[in-house]
Amino acid sequence: MADAILAEGLVKRYGAVVALDGLDLAVPEGTIMGLLGPNGAGKTTAVRVLTTLLEFDGGNASVAGLDVVKGARELRRKIGLSGQYAAVDENLTGFENLDMVGRLYHLGKQPSRDRARELLERFDLVEAADRPVKGYSGGMRRRLDLAAALVAKPVVLFLDEPTTGLDPRSRLGMWDVIEELVAGGTTVLLTTQYLEEADRLADKIAVIDHGRVIAEGTSDQLKAQVGGERLELTVASARDVALTKAALAPLAIADISVDERGNHVIVPVSGGADVLVEAVRLLDGEAIKVLDVGLRRPTLDDVFLTLTGRAAEEDLTDGESGA
């Protein structure tokens, strides 16, 4: 399978600040690559470089088989971009916005109108089609912005935090649209502040920090790097906490952590459901009163904390300021 997006050793500097420091990225055709990283890691800079909006200082990049510098003009006809903020004209109606994009792509008068109506229906904006965008909600603007990115039926689509600010229902609807596009052969590079979004959508995930990829793989592969499973228990009393720690010590593959304020015990383990059954047997043998017990596998939040030293909620908030 050929790579629809290929970046090799990309370097971009803003004065003394190095935004991209040898970034390598390969996205096979017809797949979704999730790009995750702390604020300032280089996510948005990478998108701007790959969409011909920003010149870079070193390395090579190609999209849809075209060099992003030498083939920039032709490439812009083949790609779509939906950025962090909806780039629509609020003085025009939803229909006029999409029709205008079609005209800019030289689709022709009637094809532009037909495509605008088609996308307005697809994104549930028919009733608002002839209203000025300045009266749209934030979620409606986001949907219109993604519709605009799809007017020319791009073979490669860049989505820079496309669901920021959407309510849960609208976010799920956007996920469905993205999955439909990929099923139809579109390649997507997705940056997101929602780790569950990358977990659901991305075929592969690249974690970047300080302008370079520090880990790459499927969601399951990245979680495996964090290692192991965790038994999480809440017991009735501080006395039970001490007894639990002693009883489950033979099952632990690393240090057991305890939050005595909530009588909460976390035991790193391996073995899946079998180890959960064994833990319950051991606790029952010590007559320990367990209020809650569960087996938890690592999440992408755990991956973030392990790889970057910071929690995802702390890092992925407002996007990047030029980096």
Stockholm file with secondary structure:
# STOCKHOLM 1.0

chainA/1-323         MADAILAEGLVKRYGAVVALDGLDLAVPEGTIMGLLGPNGAGKTTAVRVLTTLLEFDGGNASVAGLDVVKGARELRRKIGLSGQYAAVDENLTGFENLDMVGRLYHLGKQPSRDRARELLERFDLVEAADRPVKGYSGGMRRRLDLAAALVAKPVVLFLDEPTTGLDPRSRLGMWDVIEELVAGGTTVLLTTQYLEEADRLADKIAVIDHGRVIAEGTSDQLKAQVGGERLELTVASARDVALTKAALAPLAIADISVDERGNHVIVPVSGGADVLVEAVRLLDGEAIKVLDVGLRRPTLDDVFLTLTGRAAEEDLTDGESGA
#=GR chainA/1-323 SS CCEEEEEEEEEEEETTEEEEEEEEEEEETTCEEEEECCTTSSHHHHHHHHTTSSCCSEEEEEETTEETTTTHHHHTTTEEEECSSCCCCTTSBHHHHHHHHHHHTTCCHHHHHHHHHHHHHHTTCSTTTTSBGGGSCHHHHHHHHHHHHTTTCCSEEEEESTTTTCCHHHHHHHHHHHHHHHHTTCEEEEECSCHHHHHHHCSEEEEEETTEEEEEECHHHHHHHHCCEEEEEEESSHHHHHHHHHHHGGGCSSCCEEETTTTEEEEEECSTHHHHHHHHHHHHHTTCCEEEEEEECCCHHHHHHHHHSSCHHHHSSSCCSCC
#=GC SS_cons         CCEEEEEEEEEEEETTEEEEEEEEEEEETTCEEEEECCTTSSHHHHHHHHTTSSCCSEEEEEETTEETTTTHHHHTTTEEEECSSCCCCTTSBHHHHHHHHHHHTTCCHHHHHHHHHHHHHHTTCSTTTTSBGGGSCHHHHHHHHHHHHTTTCCSEEEEESTTTTCCHHHHHHHHHHHHHHHHTTCEEEEECSCHHHHHHHCSEEEEEETTEEEEEECHHHHHHHHCCEEEEEEESSHHHHHHHHHHHGGGCSSCCEEETTTTEEEEEECSTHHHHHHHHHHHHHTTCCEEEEEEECCCHHHHHHHHHSSCHHHHSSSCCSCC
//
